[in-house]
Amino acid sequence: LISGKCPLPVLKQEILKYADDTRIHLNLDYVPDDKIQVTLNSADILVYPFRAITTSSSVMLALSFGKPIICPRLGNLKELPENIGYFYDPANEQGLLDCMKMAIDNQLNLKKMGENAYEYAGCFSWDKIANQTYKIYKKLS
């Protein structure tokens, strides 16, 4: 499943070359909030081919669904634990492809990576963040 709005016309044309392949399902439109869980639950792993990023709520959302990820080591994604997915150096032109091949070759690992992802995402909560923010403000006053 390749899902989500594709803002790059050249990339979209490249992806559309595979529209007739019955193994690949394309949805290159914006995915509304009420359909996100269907998309995430249908995936074995989520791929985030960012070229530039500081933080990503979409990655955290995937982790909260217990889905392993493939993404570059950029921004705060550098801090994610190794056991939740496959990571590549964004300077390596083959990095994304290599990670995707590793995921295909090691499909048995995806379940454990998903469990690790869910556990990691569980470390974050709005209550915890609010409490930490409150403590910082309290210290400053």
C-alpha positions in Angstrom: 0.0 0.0 0.0 1.4 3.4 -1.0 -0.8 5.9 0.7 -0.8 9.7 1.2 -0.6 12.9 -0.8 2.4 13.0 -3.1 3.3 16.7 -3.6 6.1 15.9 -6.1 4.8 15.5 -9.6 7.9 13.6 -10.8 7.7 11.2 -8.0 4.0 10.8 -8.4 4.5 9.9 -12.1 7.1 7.3 -11.1 4.8 5.7 -8.6 1.9 5.7 -11.0 3.9 3.4 -13.3 3.0 0.6 -10.9 -0.7 1.3 -10.9 -1.4 -1.9 -12.9 0.6 -4.1 -10.6 -2.0 -6.0 -8.5 0.4 -6.5 -5.6 0.5 -2.7 -5.1 -2.4 -0.6 -3.9 -2.1 3.1 -4.5 -3.9 5.9 -2.7 -2.0 9.1 -3.5 -4.6 11.4 -2.1 -4.7 13.1 1.3 -5.8 10.5 3.9 -8.4 12.0 6.2 -8.2 11.6 10.0 -11.0 9.0 10.1 -9.2 6.8 7.6 -5.7 6.9 9.1 -6.3 3.9 11.4 -7.4 1.8 8.4 -4.2 2.7 6.5 -1.9 2.2 9.5 -3.5 -1.1 10.6 -3.1 -2.5 7.0 0.7 -1.9 7.0 3.5 -4.2 8.1 5.9 -1.4 8.2 5.7 2.3 7.4 8.3 4.1 5.2 9.1 7.8 5.7 11.5 8.9 3.0 12.1 12.3 4.5 14.8 14.5 2.9 14.6 17.2 5.6 12.7 17.0 8.9 13.1 18.2 12.5 10.4 16.1 14.1 7.6 13.9 12.9 4.2 13.3 14.4 3.4 10.8 11.6 6.3 8.7 12.8 5.1 8.8 16.4 1.6 8.0 15.2 2.9 4.9 13.5 4.8 3.8 16.6 1.7 4.3 18.7 0.0 1.8 16.4 2.8 -0.7 17.0 4.2 -0.3 13.5 7.9 -0.5 12.8 9.3 2.2 10.6 11.9 2.9 7.9 13.3 6.5 8.0 16.5 8.5 7.7 18.5 9.6 10.7 17.5 13.2 10.5 16.3 15.8 13.2 15.0 14.1 16.3 14.6 10.8 14.4 18.3 10.4 15.1 17.3 9.7 18.7 14.8 6.8 18.0 15.9 3.4 19.3 17.4 1.0 16.8 14.9 -1.8 17.7 11.8 -0.1 16.3 12.7 -0.2 12.7 15.3 0.4 10.0 17.3 3.6 9.7 19.5 5.0 7.0 22.0 7.8 6.5 20.2 10.4 4.3 23.5 11.1 2.5 23.5 7.4 1.3 21.5 7.3 -2.0 21.0 3.5 -1.5 20.0 3.8 2.1 16.2 3.8 1.7 16.3 1.0 -0.8 18.7 -1.1 1.4 16.4 -0.6 4.4 13.3 -1.7 2.4 15.2 -4.8 1.2 16.2 -5.6 4.8 12.6 -5.3 5.9 11.5 -7.7 3.1 14.3 -10.1 3.9 13.6 -10.1 7.6 9.8 -10.0 7.8 9.9 -12.2 10.9 11.6 -9.3 12.8 8.8 -6.9 12.0 6.4 -8.2 14.7 9.0 -7.7 17.4 10.0 -4.3 16.1 6.3 -3.4 16.2 6.0 -4.5 19.8 9.1 -2.4 20.6 7.6 0.6 18.7 4.4 0.4 20.7 6.3 0.1 24.0 8.5 3.1 23.0 5.5 5.2 22.0 3.9 4.3 25.3 6.6 6.2 27.1 5.0 9.5 25.9 1.7 10.8 27.0 0.0 14.2 27.1 -0.2 13.9 30.9 3.5 13.2 31.2 4.4 16.1 28.8 2.1 18.5 30.6 3.6 17.5 34.0 7.2 18.0 32.6 6.1 21.4 31.1 4.6 22.4 34.4 7.7 21.5 36.3 9.8 23.7 34.0 7.5 26.7 34.4 7.4 26.2 38.1 11.2 26.2 38.2 11.4 29.4 36.2 8.9 31.3 38.4 
